[in-house]
Amino acid sequence: MENERVCNSCGVRLTSKGTTFFSCPMCGESQIGRCTNCRDQSVPYVCPKCDFSGP
């Protein structure tokens, strides 16, 4: 089974337009996924690898 991409903040599946993925700014090892709503509202996320937190 494939790993499903989800928002690191709210857990929603990332399938729609306006979502983004980027490497963790601190460790660079984990992919951070963000949905449109969490991006617009600056909801914090946490890197599952190093616990870095960002808006």
PDB file of N, CA, C and O in Angstrom:
ATOM      1  N   MET A   1       0.835  -1.184   0.000  1.00  0.00           N
ATOM      2  CA  MET A   1       0.000   0.000   0.000  1.00  0.00           C
ATOM      3  C   MET A   1       0.882   1.250   0.000  1.00  0.00           C
ATOM      4  O   MET A   1       1.878   1.314   0.721  1.00  0.00           O
ATOM      5  N   GLU A   2       0.510   2.240  -0.812  1.00  0.00           N
ATOM      6  CA  GLU A   2       1.260   3.483  -0.919  1.00  0.00           C
ATOM      7  C   GLU A   2       1.041   4.362   0.288  1.00  0.00           C
ATOM      8  O   GLU A   2      -0.029   4.345   0.897  1.00  0.00           O
ATOM      9  N   ASN A   3       2.073   5.141   0.637  1.00  0.00           N
ATOM     10  CA  ASN A   3       1.900   6.127   1.695  1.00  0.00           C
ATOM     11  C   ASN A   3       1.007   7.244   1.181  1.00  0.00           C
ATOM     12  O   ASN A   3       1.239   7.787   0.101  1.00  0.00           O
ATOM     13  N   GLU A   4       0.004   7.578   1.944  1.00  0.00           N
ATOM     14  CA  GLU A   4      -0.927   8.613   1.561  1.00  0.00           C
ATOM     15  C   GLU A   4      -0.406   9.954   2.076  1.00  0.00           C
ATOM     16  O   GLU A   4       0.067  10.051   3.208  1.00  0.00           O
ATOM     17  N   ARG A   5      -0.496  10.986   1.238  1.00  0.00           N
ATOM     18  CA  ARG A   5      -0.036  12.306   1.648  1.00  0.00           C
ATOM     19  C   ARG A   5      -1.147  13.023   2.396  1.00  0.00           C
ATOM     20  O   ARG A   5      -2.270  13.147   1.908  1.00  0.00           O
ATOM     21  N   VAL A   6      -0.808  13.493   3.596  1.00  0.00           N
ATOM     22  CA  VAL A   6      -1.773  14.190   4.440  1.00  0.00           C
ATOM     23  C   VAL A   6      -1.157  15.473   4.990  1.00  0.00           C
ATOM     24  O   VAL A   6       0.063  15.622   5.041  1.00  0.00           O
ATOM     25  N   CYS A   7      -2.018  16.387   5.396  1.00  0.00           N
ATOM     26  CA  CYS A   7      -1.582  17.637   6.003  1.00  0.00           C
ATOM     27  C   CYS A   7      -0.987  17.321   7.374  1.00  0.00           C
ATOM     28  O   CYS A   7      -1.604  16.611   8.168  1.00  0.00           O
ATOM     29  N   ASN A   8       0.201  17.841   7.654  1.00  0.00           N
ATOM     30  CA  ASN A   8       0.844  17.596   8.943  1.00  0.00           C
ATOM     31  C   ASN A   8       0.112  18.281  10.095  1.00  0.00           C
ATOM     32  O   ASN A   8       0.299  17.901  11.251  1.00  0.00           O
ATOM     33  N   SER A   9      -0.711  19.274   9.803  1.00  0.00           N
ATOM     34  CA  SER A   9      -1.428  19.991  10.862  1.00  0.00           C
ATOM     35  C   SER A   9      -2.771  19.356  11.199  1.00  0.00           C
ATOM     36  O   SER A   9      -3.059  19.102  12.368  1.00  0.00           O
ATOM     37  N   CYS A  10      -3.597  19.096  10.186  1.00  0.00           N
ATOM     38  CA  CYS A  10      -4.962  18.628  10.455  1.00  0.00           C
ATOM     39  C   CYS A  10      -5.218  17.187  10.026  1.00  0.00           C
ATOM     40  O   CYS A  10      -6.232  16.608  10.415  1.00  0.00           O
ATOM     41  N   GLY A  11      -4.334  16.599   9.241  1.00  0.00           N
ATOM     42  CA  GLY A  11      -4.485  15.202   8.853  1.00  0.00           C
ATOM     43  C   GLY A  11      -5.355  14.940   7.632  1.00  0.00           C
ATOM     44  O   GLY A  11      -5.555  13.784   7.256  1.00  0.00           O
ATOM     45  N   VAL A  12      -5.877  15.996   7.004  1.00  0.00           N
ATOM     46  CA  VAL A  12      -6.719  15.821   5.825  1.00  0.00           C
ATOM     47  C   VAL A  12      -5.870  15.307   4.651  1.00  0.00           C
ATOM     48  O   VAL A  12      -4.699  15.665   4.518  1.00  0.00           O
ATOM     49  N   ARG A  13      -6.477  14.464   3.803  1.00  0.00           N
ATOM     50  CA  ARG A  13      -5.777  13.962   2.615  1.00  0.00           C
ATOM     51  C   ARG A  13      -5.509  15.112   1.664  1.00  0.00           C
ATOM     52  O   ARG A  13      -6.381  15.951   1.437  1.00  0.00           O
ATOM     53  N   LEU A  14      -4.313  15.154   1.109  1.00  0.00           N
ATOM     54  CA  LEU A  14      -3.920  16.240   0.218  1.00  0.00           C
ATOM     55  C   LEU A  14      -4.086  15.814  -1.230  1.00  0.00           C
ATOM     56  O   LEU A  14      -3.192  15.222  -1.834  1.00  0.00           O
ATOM     57  N   THR A  15      -5.256  16.130  -1.768  1.00  0.00           N
ATOM     58  CA  THR A  15      -5.558  15.759  -3.147  1.00  0.00           C
ATOM     59  C   THR A  15      -5.973  16.951  -3.981  1.00  0.00           C
ATOM     60  O   THR A  15      -6.013  16.858  -5.208  1.00  0.00           O
ATOM     61  N   SER A  16      -6.284  18.070  -3.343  1.00  0.00           N
ATOM     62  CA  SER A  16      -6.817  19.213  -4.086  1.00  0.00           C
ATOM     63  C   SER A  16      -5.727  20.220  -4.449  1.00  0.00           C
ATOM     64  O   SER A  16      -4.594  20.151  -3.972  1.00  0.00           O
ATOM     65  N   LYS A  17      -6.115  21.147  -5.302  1.00  0.00           N
ATOM     66  CA  LYS A  17      -5.227  22.216  -5.735  1.00  0.00           C
ATOM     67  C   LYS A  17      -4.945  23.145  -4.555  1.00  0.00           C
ATOM     68  O   LYS A  17      -5.814  23.345  -3.707  1.00  0.00           O
ATOM     69  N   GLY A  18      -3.742  23.713  -4.492  1.00  0.00           N
ATOM     70  CA  GLY A  18      -3.393  24.650  -3.438  1.00  0.00           C
ATOM     71  C   GLY A  18      -2.655  24.021  -2.271  1.00  0.00           C
ATOM     72  O   GLY A  18      -2.254  24.722  -1.342  1.00  0.00           O
ATOM     73  N   THR A  19      -2.472  22.707  -2.308  1.00  0.00           N
ATOM     74  CA  THR A  19      -1.703  22.055  -1.256  1.00  0.00           C
ATOM     75  C   THR A  19      -0.219  22.179  -1.585  1.00  0.00           C
ATOM     76  O   THR A  19       0.155  22.451  -2.726  1.00  0.00           O
ATOM     77  N   THR A  20       0.617  21.979  -0.576  1.00  0.00           N
ATOM     78  CA  THR A  20       2.057  22.081  -0.810  1.00  0.00           C
ATOM     79  C   THR A  20       2.814  21.031  -0.009  1.00  0.00           C
ATOM     80  O   THR A  20       2.328  20.537   1.008  1.00  0.00           O
ATOM     81  N   PHE A  21       4.002  20.701  -0.478  1.00  0.00           N
ATOM     82  CA  PHE A  21       4.912  19.776   0.186  1.00  0.00           C
ATOM     83  C   PHE A  21       6.295  20.393   0.177  1.00  0.00           C
ATOM     84  O   PHE A  21       6.710  20.976  -0.824  1.00  0.00           O
ATOM     85  N   PHE A  22       7.010  20.271   1.278  1.00  0.00           N
ATOM     86  CA  PHE A  22       8.377  20.782   1.342  1.00  0.00           C
ATOM     87  C   PHE A  22       9.156  19.987   2.377  1.00  0.00           C
ATOM     88  O   PHE A  22       8.575  19.361   3.264  1.00  0.00           O
ATOM     89  N   SER A  23      10.477  20.019   2.255  1.00  0.00           N
ATOM     90  CA  SER A  23      11.337  19.355   3.226  1.00  0.00           C
ATOM     91  C   SER A  23      11.364  20.164   4.509  1.00  0.00           C
ATOM     92  O   SER A  23      11.251  21.389   4.475  1.00  0.00           O
ATOM     93  N   CYS A  24      11.509  19.502   5.622  1.00  0.00           N
ATOM     94  CA  CYS A  24      11.591  20.181   6.910  1.00  0.00           C
ATOM     95  C   CYS A  24      12.741  21.189   6.872  1.00  0.00           C
ATOM     96  O   CYS A  24      13.851  20.836   6.475  1.00  0.00           O
ATOM     97  N   PRO A  25      12.494  22.431   7.275  1.00  0.00           N
ATOM     98  CA  PRO A  25      13.541  23.452   7.263  1.00  0.00           C
ATOM     99  C   PRO A  25      14.698  23.156   8.213  1.00  0.00           C
ATOM    100  O   PRO A  25      15.793  23.689   8.030  1.00  0.00           O
ATOM    101  N   MET A  26      14.474  22.318   9.222  1.00  0.00           N
ATOM    102  CA  MET A  26      15.533  22.040  10.197  1.00  0.00           C
ATOM    103  C   MET A  26      16.355  20.800   9.825  1.00  0.00           C
ATOM    104  O   MET A  26      17.577  20.875   9.697  1.00  0.00           O
ATOM    105  N   CYS A  27      15.677  19.663   9.654  1.00  0.00           N
ATOM    106  CA  CYS A  27      16.421  18.417   9.402  1.00  0.00           C
ATOM    107  C   CYS A  27      16.522  18.072   7.923  1.00  0.00           C
ATOM    108  O   CYS A  27      17.454  17.380   7.514  1.00  0.00           O
ATOM    109  N   GLY A  28      15.583  18.541   7.121  1.00  0.00           N
ATOM    110  CA  GLY A  28      15.590  18.256   5.693  1.00  0.00           C
ATOM    111  C   GLY A  28      15.278  16.817   5.336  1.00  0.00           C
ATOM    112  O   GLY A  28      15.330  16.450   4.162  1.00  0.00           O
ATOM    113  N   GLU A  29      14.956  15.995   6.318  1.00  0.00           N
ATOM    114  CA  GLU A  29      14.734  14.570   6.080  1.00  0.00           C
ATOM    115  C   GLU A  29      13.260  14.200   5.907  1.00  0.00           C
ATOM    116  O   GLU A  29      12.944  13.189   5.279  1.00  0.00           O
ATOM    117  N   SER A  30      12.374  15.002   6.452  1.00  0.00           N
ATOM    118  CA  SER A  30      10.949  14.685   6.423  1.00  0.00           C
ATOM    119  C   SER A  30      10.219  15.615   5.465  1.00  0.00           C
ATOM    120  O   SER A  30      10.579  16.784   5.331  1.00  0.00           O
ATOM    121  N   GLN A  31       9.193  15.095   4.798  1.00  0.00           N
ATOM    122  CA  GLN A  31       8.352  15.902   3.920  1.00  0.00           C
ATOM    123  C   GLN A  31       7.181  16.435   4.736  1.00  0.00           C
ATOM    124  O   GLN A  31       6.479  15.670   5.397  1.00  0.00           O
ATOM    125  N   ILE A  32       6.975  17.734   4.689  1.00  0.00           N
ATOM    126  CA  ILE A  32       5.865  18.378   5.369  1.00  0.00           C
ATOM    127  C   ILE A  32       4.776  18.640   4.336  1.00  0.00           C
ATOM    128  O   ILE A  32       5.052  19.195   3.272  1.00  0.00           O
ATOM    129  N   GLY A  33       3.561  18.252   4.636  1.00  0.00           N
ATOM    130  CA  GLY A  33       2.427  18.501   3.765  1.00  0.00           C
ATOM    131  C   GLY A  33       1.506  19.516   4.411  1.00  0.00           C
ATOM    132  O   GLY A  33       1.269  19.468   5.618  1.00  0.00           O
ATOM    133  N   ARG A  34       0.982  20.440   3.606  1.00  0.00           N
ATOM    134  CA  ARG A  34       0.103  21.484   4.132  1.00  0.00           C
ATOM    135  C   ARG A  34      -1.111  21.636   3.230  1.00  0.00           C
ATOM    136  O   ARG A  34      -0.977  21.741   2.011  1.00  0.00           O
ATOM    137  N   CYS A  35      -2.305  21.646   3.836  1.00  0.00           N
ATOM    138  CA  CYS A  35      -3.519  21.880   3.073  1.00  0.00           C
ATOM    139  C   CYS A  35      -3.744  23.386   2.941  1.00  0.00           C
ATOM    140  O   CYS A  35      -3.122  24.181   3.645  1.00  0.00           O
ATOM    141  N   THR A  36      -4.621  23.758   2.049  1.00  0.00           N
ATOM    142  CA  THR A  36      -4.913  25.168   1.795  1.00  0.00           C
ATOM    143  C   THR A  36      -5.422  25.880   3.044  1.00  0.00           C
ATOM    144  O   THR A  36      -4.988  26.991   3.347  1.00  0.00           O
ATOM    145  N   ASN A  37      -6.332  25.247   3.763  1.00  0.00           N
ATOM    146  CA  ASN A  37      -6.906  25.883   4.962  1.00  0.00           C
ATOM    147  C   ASN A  37      -5.847  26.147   6.027  1.00  0.00           C
ATOM    148  O   ASN A  37      -5.791  27.246   6.578  1.00  0.00           O
ATOM    149  N   CYS A  38      -5.013  25.162   6.323  1.00  0.00           N
ATOM    150  CA  CYS A  38      -3.987  25.335   7.352  1.00  0.00           C
ATOM    151  C   CYS A  38      -2.935  26.357   6.920  1.00  0.00           C
ATOM    152  O   CYS A  38      -2.414  27.101   7.751  1.00  0.00           O
ATOM    153  N   ARG A  39      -2.627  26.395   5.640  1.00  0.00           N
ATOM    154  CA  ARG A  39      -1.696  27.413   5.138  1.00  0.00           C
ATOM    155  C   ARG A  39      -2.291  28.803   5.301  1.00  0.00           C
ATOM    156  O   ARG A  39      -1.610  29.706   5.786  1.00  0.00           O
ATOM    157  N   ASP A  40      -3.543  28.995   4.907  1.00  0.00           N
ATOM    158  CA  ASP A  40      -4.201  30.295   4.993  1.00  0.00           C
ATOM    159  C   ASP A  40      -4.329  30.786   6.431  1.00  0.00           C
ATOM    160  O   ASP A  40      -4.216  31.983   6.695  1.00  0.00           O
ATOM    161  N   GLN A  41      -4.564  29.865   7.357  1.00  0.00           N
ATOM    162  CA  GLN A  41      -4.784  30.228   8.756  1.00  0.00           C
ATOM    163  C   GLN A  41      -3.513  30.142   9.601  1.00  0.00           C
ATOM    164  O   GLN A  41      -3.559  30.362  10.811  1.00  0.00           O
ATOM    165  N   SER A  42      -2.383  29.826   8.974  1.00  0.00           N
ATOM    166  CA  SER A  42      -1.086  29.694   9.668  1.00  0.00           C
ATOM    167  C   SER A  42      -1.156  28.734  10.854  1.00  0.00           C
ATOM    168  O   SER A  42      -0.605  29.005  11.921  1.00  0.00           O
ATOM    169  N   VAL A  43      -1.837  27.614  10.652  1.00  0.00           N
ATOM    170  CA  VAL A  43      -1.928  26.586  11.685  1.00  0.00           C
ATOM    171  C   VAL A  43      -0.543  25.934  11.833  1.00  0.00           C
ATOM    172  O   VAL A  43       0.061  25.552  10.831  1.00  0.00           O
ATOM    173  N   PRO A  44      -0.036  25.803  13.059  1.00  0.00           N
ATOM    174  CA  PRO A  44       1.294  25.219  13.259  1.00  0.00           C
ATOM    175  C   PRO A  44       1.374  23.760  12.793  1.00  0.00           C
ATOM    176  O   PRO A  44       0.386  23.026  12.822  1.00  0.00           O
ATOM    177  N   TYR A  45       2.568  23.365  12.367  1.00  0.00           N
ATOM    178  CA  TYR A  45       2.850  21.971  12.022  1.00  0.00           C
ATOM    179  C   TYR A  45       4.075  21.534  12.810  1.00  0.00           C
ATOM    180  O   TYR A  45       4.844  22.371  13.283  1.00  0.00           O
ATOM    181  N   VAL A  46       4.260  20.223  12.952  1.00  0.00           N
ATOM    182  CA  VAL A  46       5.413  19.674  13.652  1.00  0.00           C
ATOM    183  C   VAL A  46       6.046  18.608  12.771  1.00  0.00           C
ATOM    184  O   VAL A  46       5.352  17.737  12.246  1.00  0.00           O
ATOM    185  N   CYS A  47       7.348  18.674  12.609  1.00  0.00           N
ATOM    186  CA  CYS A  47       8.075  17.661  11.841  1.00  0.00           C
ATOM    187  C   CYS A  47       8.065  16.358  12.629  1.00  0.00           C
ATOM    188  O   CYS A  47       8.432  16.349  13.804  1.00  0.00           O
ATOM    189  N   PRO A  48       7.652  15.262  12.006  1.00  0.00           N
ATOM    190  CA  PRO A  48       7.609  13.984  12.720  1.00  0.00           C
ATOM    191  C   PRO A  48       9.001  13.401  13.012  1.00  0.00           C
ATOM    192  O   PRO A  48       9.137  12.491  13.830  1.00  0.00           O
ATOM    193  N   LYS A  49      10.016  13.924  12.348  1.00  0.00           N
ATOM    194  CA  LYS A  49      11.369  13.400  12.515  1.00  0.00           C
ATOM    195  C   LYS A  49      12.140  14.111  13.625  1.00  0.00           C
ATOM    196  O   LYS A  49      12.760  13.463  14.468  1.00  0.00           O
ATOM    197  N   CYS A  50      12.100  15.473  13.623  1.00  0.00           N
ATOM    198  CA  CYS A  50      12.942  16.225  14.562  1.00  0.00           C
ATOM    199  C   CYS A  50      12.150  17.139  15.505  1.00  0.00           C
ATOM    200  O   CYS A  50      12.746  17.833  16.329  1.00  0.00           O
ATOM    201  N   ASP A  51      10.831  17.148  15.398  1.00  0.00           N
ATOM    202  CA  ASP A  51       9.946  17.963  16.230  1.00  0.00           C
ATOM    203  C   ASP A  51      10.056  19.460  15.987  1.00  0.00           C
ATOM    204  O   ASP A  51       9.610  20.248  16.821  1.00  0.00           O
ATOM    205  N   PHE A  52      10.635  19.870  14.874  1.00  0.00           N
ATOM    206  CA  PHE A  52      10.632  21.289  14.512  1.00  0.00           C
ATOM    207  C   PHE A  52       9.192  21.739  14.333  1.00  0.00           C
ATOM    208  O   PHE A  52       8.385  21.010  13.755  1.00  0.00           O
ATOM    209  N   SER A  53       8.855  22.931  14.821  1.00  0.00           N
ATOM    210  CA  SER A  53       7.503  23.445  14.699  1.00  0.00           C
ATOM    211  C   SER A  53       7.527  24.743  13.901  1.00  0.00           C
ATOM    212  O   SER A  53       8.383  25.601  14.115  1.00  0.00           O
ATOM    213  N   GLY A  54       6.580  24.875  12.983  1.00  0.00           N
ATOM    214  CA  GLY A  54       6.503  26.081  12.171  1.00  0.00           C
ATOM    215  C   GLY A  54       5.068  26.450  11.872  1.00  0.00           C
ATOM    216  O   GLY A  54       4.158  25.647  12.080  1.00  0.00           O
ATOM    217  N   PRO A  55       4.860  27.657  11.385  1.00  0.00           N
ATOM    218  CA  PRO A  55       3.507  28.104  11.043  1.00  0.00           C
ATOM    219  C   PRO A  55       3.079  27.679   9.650  1.00  0.00           C
ATOM    220  O   PRO A  55       1.964  27.984   9.226  1.00  0.00           O
TER     221      PRO A  55
END
